[in-house]
Amino acid sequence: MATLEYDLAAFKRDLTNLFRLPTGDRLSLNQFYVEAQTVMRRAKDAGLDVPPVVTEWLAGADQRAKDPLLSATQNAELVKWLQAS
């Protein structure tokens, strides 16, 4: 059975999918965090170097849901990192 490698491209794809998830209510916020834990577990298992901008963004979903300015700032930082090569 072939094992799929989890690489930086797959990590960025997963983060992009997380970016699209709603976080406006408690249920969707909880789902976001469940998915975020899965993504971080995959990254850790693959030995990927996860930058602080990503860990801060993943950990701050509840704060972004309450603060539009923080949301815009953190989202812009994440998009900038995602678009970098």
C-alpha positions in Angstrom: 0.0 0.0 0.0 1.4 3.4 -1.0 1.9 6.1 1.6 1.1 9.6 0.6 3.7 12.1 1.6 2.5 15.2 3.5 4.6 18.1 2.2 4.5 21.9 2.3 2.1 22.0 -0.7 -0.4 19.7 1.1 0.0 21.7 4.3 -0.7 25.0 2.5 -3.7 23.3 0.7 -5.1 22.2 4.1 -4.6 25.7 5.6 -6.4 27.2 2.6 -9.3 24.8 3.3 -9.3 25.9 6.9 -9.3 29.5 5.8 -12.6 28.9 4.1 -14.3 27.4 7.1 -16.9 29.5 9.0 -16.2 30.4 12.6 -19.1 32.6 13.4 -20.8 30.3 15.9 -19.6 27.9 18.6 -20.3 24.7 16.5 -18.4 25.9 13.5 -15.6 27.3 15.7 -15.3 23.9 17.4 -15.2 22.2 13.9 -12.4 24.6 12.9 -10.3 23.7 15.9 -10.8 19.9 15.3 -9.7 20.3 11.7 -6.8 22.6 12.8 -5.5 19.9 15.2 -5.6 17.4 12.4 -3.6 19.7 10.1 -1.0 20.4 12.8 -0.7 16.7 13.6 0.0 15.9 9.9 2.6 18.7 9.8 4.3 17.5 12.9 4.4 13.9 11.7 5.9 15.1 8.4 8.5 17.2 10.2 7.4 20.4 8.6 8.7 23.7 10.0 5.5 25.6 10.9 6.1 29.3 11.2 4.6 31.4 14.0 2.2 33.2 11.7 0.5 29.9 11.1 0.3 28.7 14.7 -1.0 32.1 15.8 -3.6 32.1 13.0 -4.7 28.6 14.0 -4.9 29.4 17.6 -6.8 32.7 17.2 -10.0 31.7 15.4 -12.2 32.5 18.4 -10.6 36.0 18.7 -10.9 36.7 15.0 -14.6 35.8 15.2 -15.0 38.6 17.7 -12.6 41.2 16.3 -12.9 42.3 12.6 -9.6 44.2 12.7 -7.7 41.3 14.2 -9.4 39.0 11.7 -8.3 41.2 8.7 -4.8 41.5 10.0 -4.2 37.8 10.8 -5.9 36.7 7.6 -3.8 39.0 5.5 -0.6 37.7 7.2 -1.6 34.1 6.6 -2.5 34.8 2.9 0.9 36.5 2.4 2.6 33.4 3.8 0.5 31.0 1.7 1.3 32.9 -1.4 5.1 32.9 -0.7 7.0 30.2 -2.4 
